[in-house]
Amino acid sequence: MAILQFMSCGLPSTAVPTSIHCDHMIVGERGTDVDLPASITGNKEVFDFLESAAKKYGIEFWPPGAGIIHQTVLETYAAPGLMMLGTDSHTPNAGGLGAIAIGVGGADAVDAMVDAPWELKAPRILGVRLEGSLNGWATPKDVIMKLAGLLTVRGGTGSIIEYHGPGIETLSCTGMATCANMVQHEAAATAATIASSPDSSNLLQADAGAEYDEVVTIDLSALEPHINGPFTPDLSTPLSRFGDAVKVNQWPESFGAGLIGSCTNSSYEDMTRAENLVKQASAAGLEPKARFFITPGSEQIRATLARDSILDTFSLAGGTVLANACGPCIGQWKRTDDVSPGESNAILTSYNRNFKGRNDGNPATMNFLASPEIVTAMSYAGSTTFNPLTDSLPTPSGTLFRFSPPQGSELPSAGFAQGSPDFCPSAGLPSPSQPVLISPTSDRLAVLEPFDPFPNHELQGLRVIYKVKGQCTTDTISAAGPWLKYKGHLPNISANTLVGAINAATGEMNVAYDHFEPGIPKSGIPELAAKWKQQGKEWLVVAEDNYGEGSAREHAALQPRYLGCRVVLAKSFARIHETNLKKQGVVPLTFADKETYEAIDAGDEVSTAGLLEMLKGGGKGEVELKVKKRAGEEKAFAVKHTISQTQAEFILAGSALNLLAKIGLA
Ligand code: SF4
C-alpha cells in the first residue's frame, strides 16, 4: 500500500533512498529448499509488482529469500547518525549501530518518500545505564527481556531509549541491535540508540553531562537468563524461577518446538554460541527432544554459517533450516503435524513477539521468548522446567550430562560470505519507461485512484451510516487475519470495513440498517457503504472515545474514505489515527459536549456549517453540525477539531497525496 500510495503522487523517484524487503510472506515449514519456491510461486504477482515498481522509481529491491528487513538493514544501511523510517515495529534494530530508526505505518513512510514533513511529538529520553559485563549464559536478549519486564509494554511510551554506561563497551554491535530491536513493540518506546562512555575511544558518545528524563540501571554482571511470556513480552521471569512459575501457573511442562534466529537473534555470535551447545550435546550422544528450527536473518549470515559448517551442525543434530525470512515469527508456520488446532501446548523461540496465535495461528500455543542459547539447550530436554544452568540430562550411555556455558565468536574469522547472487538487491537509477506490473484482474493489487477534492460548499445530506458503541480500534475498522492478503487492493479489502463495530442501537456487530430505503433493509456495514457509494451518497460514522486506537494501520482511514466517508464524529480520537484520517481527506470532528453523542443516531442526516470556511481559513473558525433526525426534527450542536493549516490543505485537496502530487508536479 505504501508503494501504491507513492505511485498515486506521480513523482518520478523517491525523495530519500528507499528499499523494499520481501520477508513477511515466506512460509516456514519444511525447510528453505521447499518453502521458498512455494512461497515465491504463491505470491508471485505481489513480488513482481514490487520489483517492477522498484525499478521504475529507483528503489532498491531485496527479493524473497534475501533476508529479513532488520538484519539486512543492519548489514547494509545502518550507520551512526542515520535517521530511518521502516514499516515494521522492530525497525529500531538499526539503533545497534547508533541509528535512530523508527517503525511507522505505510502512510508515514510515504511522507518520507515524497519529501513531506514527518511529525513526531518530541520524545522523552529514557536512559538505560548498563554496568558490568555479561558472563556465562546471560546474553543481550536477556537485557531487553529484563527491560521489557521493568518497563512493561506501555512503559517506554513517547520515549527514545539511549543505552549508555560502561557495560556498552562489553557488548557486540549485533548484541546492541538485539537490545534495540525490541524497544518499540515490546516496551512502547519510539526507538533506541547507543551512547558509549565519554572516556571510551568509541565516537558514539553521549555528551558529557547528558541528562535523561529517567534512568533505568541494569547490572550485566548480575543478569541471569530470562524467559518471557506467554502471550505478552513483558511477563519476564528469571530462569532460576521459571520452573516454579510453570507449576504455579499450570503452564505446559513440555514444549514441542524450539525456534532460533529471526531478525532479533540470528547474528554470528548468537548462532556460534547455539552451535557450541549443539556440539556439546551431540558429543554426549543427545538429540533435541523438541523440534528444532533455525531461521537465518539474511542470505549473508546464512552463507557465512553454511561456509563455517554451522548449519551442518544444526542439520546433523536434527534441526530444520528455514528460509532467510520471517516464517514462523509472522505466523507463516504451517504447523500441521504435531499439534491440532486449539490444542494447548508450549513453544520456545528466540523471536520477539509472542501474542496469541502469533506463530502457528493457534491461540492455545503458549509462546515463550528466550535467548537462542536457552532455546537451544532447553530443546534437548523438551521440558519447560529444565534449567540448563543447573540440571543434567541422562545420556544414552547412562551418564549424566550438563551443559557448559556457551562459547561463540562475535565475528567470523574469515569475514562474511556474500551468498547467492540471486539474493543481491537490484539497484539503479529510476527507469520511467518501466511499467508497474499490476494485472487488471488481480484480486490482491489495484492501482489507487486519487480521492475527490473537498467540494466548494458545505457538506449537506451526509448520512449517518452507523453509531458505534464502545471501543473501536483500527482492527475493528480494518480487520487483519485473512484480510491481510488484500492490503494492496483497496476495493477488496474495503469489504471488511468496520465489521467489528457494535451497533449502538441494537448491540449487533456489523449489522447496519438502511433507513433511507423502504422497509429499512439490514446488511453488513461495508455492504451498505458500497451501496451508498454507488448511489453517490456520502456518509459519516459516529463513535465514542479513542476512535482508531491500536495501531497506525492506514487502511483504517483509507477504506472508509474509499467507500464515501467524509466525516468521523467521535467523543475522542487516537492521535495517530486522527492524523491518518486527515491525510486521507476525512474530517475528524469531536463533540464539544460528549453528551451530544446521545442526540445523533444511524439514519440521521447531517449538514455542516462553518466547515468549509474553517478549512479555507487554515483550521481557524467554529464548526457546527445540523442534524435532521429520522422523524424530521432538527437539531444543531457545536463540534471541535484539531485540524492544522497543512491538514486543512490536505482535506481541501482530497488527501495529503493529492496535495503533494500537485506540489510535486508543479
Ligand atoms: Fe517482524 Fe518477526 Fe520478521 Fe522480525 S522476524 S521483521 S519481528 S515478523
Boltz pocket constraint, residues with backbone or C-beta under 6 A from the ligand:
constraints:
  - pocket:
      binder: B
      contacts: [[A, 23], [A, 68], [A, 69], [A, 70], [A, 88], [A, 90], [A, 262], [A, 263], [A, 264], [A, 325], [A, 326], [A, 329], [A, 330], [A, 351], [A, 352], [A, 353]]
      max_distance: 6.0
